[in-house]
């Protein structure tokens, strides 16, 4: 006895079943895409909020925005602690913004511009406490090291050399 000829669609189901499976796969792909977009949007919104909070901190503490490190160190001990906290918040805000807006170079440029004044402090802090910078991501550590090299900031004097 010979076997009757079976078409491919008979083997795998009717056209309606195949179409239903294709639509379900497209729906699942759309859900995955939507979850990805929502996650990215949430990350961007969070980064904007953190950077906005940093800008508010900068507005309230202009003496830390363009710091005179010698003056801060000569002042009350709390000034140095506040400045360290300010720089930490700045680095955190930049880390979030640069991570959230990978393809938007203006965020990196803004952070590069603001970082320059803090390089002497970061150099001194890193020389005194090498573990300090390890609290930031490897990308942030590389960014700081690169900007220190560009500006000629090196231990032990930790002064800006290039303009």
NORMOHU-V61225 format. One record per pair of residues at least 24 apart in sequence whose ideal C-beta (glycine too) atoms are under 6 Angstrom apart, sorted by the first residue. I is the first residue (numbers start at 1). J is the second residue. If there is no record, write none. Layout:
# NORMOHU-V61225
((I,J) (I,J))
This chain:
# NORMOHU-V61225
((43,100) (44,100) (47,96) (47,97) (47,100) (50,93) (50,96) (51,93) (51,97) (54,89) (54,90) (54,93) (61,86) (66,117) (67,117) (69,120) (69,121) (87,118) (91,136) (95,140) (115,147) (119,148) (119,151) (119,153) (120,158) (123,153) (123,155) (123,158) (124,158) (127,155))
